[in-house]
């Protein structure tokens, strides 16, 4: 759905652009749907592969883009972390997994 994102408060909104391409060139994507998997409730304003998310507070959120051709359905998640301006980046965003931002 996209790369993981870190926002630094007071930022509280983000736009994510996902994409989906069918494996079979004869098939067509018939459904693109964004949903929130975890985190405090945020406001999603989806438009196809694009979603505008607002109302984010400090914490970690996971959003899912689901695509379907009618024959097959796949999904992918993107994480959004919102941290305070004086905080370190959460461990799940550590590039090499050592827990150091």
C-alpha positions as CSV (number, residue, x, y, z in Angstrom):
1,X,0.0,0.0,0.0
2,X,3.0,2.3,0.5
3,X,6.0,2.9,2.6
4,X,5.7,3.4,6.4
5,X,5.3,7.0,7.4
6,X,6.3,9.0,10.5
7,X,4.6,12.3,11.4
8,X,5.9,14.6,14.0
9,X,3.2,16.4,16.1
10,X,1.5,18.8,15.6
11,X,1.1,17.1,12.1
12,X,-2.0,15.1,12.2
13,X,-2.9,14.2,8.7
14,X,-1.4,12.4,5.7
15,X,-2.3,11.4,2.1
16,X,-1.3,7.9,1.0
17,X,-1.3,6.8,-2.6
18,X,-1.5,3.1,-3.1
19,X,-1.6,1.1,-6.3
20,X,-2.8,-2.3,-7.6
21,X,-2.1,-4.0,-10.9
22,X,-3.8,-7.4,-11.8
23,X,-1.4,-10.3,-12.5
24,X,-3.5,-11.2,-15.5
25,X,-3.6,-8.4,-18.1
26,X,-7.1,-9.5,-19.1
27,X,-8.4,-8.8,-15.6
28,X,-9.5,-5.5,-14.2
29,X,-9.3,-4.1,-10.7
30,X,-13.0,-3.9,-9.6
31,X,-12.5,-2.9,-6.0
32,X,-10.0,-0.6,-4.2
33,X,-10.9,-0.2,-0.6
34,X,-9.0,1.5,2.3
35,X,-9.7,0.5,5.9
36,X,-8.1,1.1,9.3
37,X,-6.7,-2.0,11.0
38,X,-5.4,-0.5,14.2
39,X,-4.8,2.7,16.2
40,X,-7.2,5.2,17.7
41,X,-10.1,6.0,15.3
42,X,-9.0,8.3,12.5
43,X,-10.9,9.9,9.7
44,X,-10.4,8.3,6.2
45,X,-11.5,10.0,3.0
46,X,-10.7,7.5,0.3
47,X,-10.8,8.0,-3.4
48,X,-9.7,4.9,-5.2
49,X,-6.0,4.2,-4.5
50,X,-5.6,7.5,-2.7
51,X,-6.7,8.1,0.9
52,X,-6.6,11.2,3.0
53,X,-6.3,10.4,6.7
54,X,-6.8,13.0,9.4
55,X,-7.5,13.2,13.1
56,X,-4.3,11.4,14.0
57,X,-2.9,11.7,17.5
58,X,0.4,10.3,19.0
59,X,0.6,6.6,18.4
60,X,0.8,3.9,15.8
61,X,-1.8,3.3,13.1
62,X,-2.1,0.6,10.5
63,X,-4.2,1.2,7.3
64,X,-5.0,-1.5,4.7
65,X,-5.6,-1.2,1.0
66,X,-7.6,-4.1,-0.4
67,X,-7.8,-4.7,-4.2
68,X,-10.0,-7.2,-6.0
69,X,-10.5,-8.4,-9.6
70,X,-13.5,-10.5,-8.7
71,X,-11.3,-13.5,-9.2
72,X,-8.6,-12.7,-6.6
73,X,-8.4,-10.3,-3.6
74,X,-5.1,-9.0,-2.1
75,X,-4.3,-6.5,0.5
76,X,-1.3,-4.6,1.8
77,X,-0.8,-2.6,5.0
78,X,1.0,0.7,5.7
79,X,1.9,1.9,9.2
80,X,1.7,5.5,10.2
81,X,3.4,6.6,13.4
82,X,2.8,10.0,15.0
83,X,5.4,11.1,17.6
84,X,5.7,14.1,19.8
85,X,8.3,16.7,18.6
86,X,10.6,15.7,21.5
87,X,10.3,11.9,21.1
88,X,12.4,9.4,19.3
89,X,11.1,7.5,16.3
90,X,9.4,4.3,17.5
91,X,11.3,1.0,17.2
92,X,9.2,-0.4,14.4
93,X,10.6,2.3,12.1
94,X,14.2,1.3,12.8
95,X,15.8,0.8,9.4
96,X,17.9,-2.2,10.4
97,X,15.7,-3.5,13.3
98,X,18.2,-2.6,16.0
99,X,15.6,-0.4,17.8
100,X,17.7,2.8,17.3
101,X,15.8,5.6,15.5
